[in-house]
């Protein structure tokens, strides 16, 4: 059995960005605040 099929999802591989890196988190946070409009809050 071949366990390296292209269509199978590898659950052990991280997908996306690791935000434990402070530099990446500093870019992410303001962008998401603007996108989600956190300062306005829920009305």
C-alpha positions as CSV (number, residue, x, y, z in Angstrom):
1,X,0.0,0.0,0.0
2,X,1.3,3.4,-1.0
3,X,1.0,5.9,1.9
4,X,2.2,8.8,-0.2
5,X,-0.9,9.4,-2.3
6,X,-1.2,13.0,-3.6
7,X,-4.8,13.4,-2.6
8,X,-4.3,12.4,1.0
9,X,-4.1,15.1,3.7
10,X,-1.0,14.9,5.8
11,X,-2.3,15.8,9.3
12,X,1.3,15.9,10.7
13,X,2.3,18.8,8.4
14,X,1.5,22.3,9.6
15,X,-0.6,24.2,7.1
16,X,-0.6,28.0,7.2
17,X,1.5,30.4,9.2
18,X,3.0,29.7,12.7
19,X,2.1,32.8,14.7
20,X,4.4,31.9,17.6
21,X,6.9,34.0,15.7
22,X,6.5,37.5,17.1
23,X,7.3,39.3,13.8
24,X,4.6,37.4,12.0
25,X,2.1,38.1,14.8
26,X,2.9,41.8,14.7
27,X,1.9,41.9,11.0
28,X,-1.1,39.7,11.5
29,X,-2.7,41.4,14.5
30,X,-3.2,44.9,13.0
31,X,-4.4,43.5,9.7
32,X,-7.0,41.3,11.5
33,X,-8.2,44.2,13.7
34,X,-8.8,46.3,10.6
35,X,-10.5,43.4,8.8
36,X,-12.8,42.5,11.8
37,X,-13.3,46.2,12.8
38,X,-12.6,45.3,16.5
39,X,-12.3,48.9,17.7
40,X,-15.9,49.5,16.6
41,X,-17.2,46.5,18.6
42,X,-20.5,44.8,18.3
43,X,-23.5,47.0,18.3
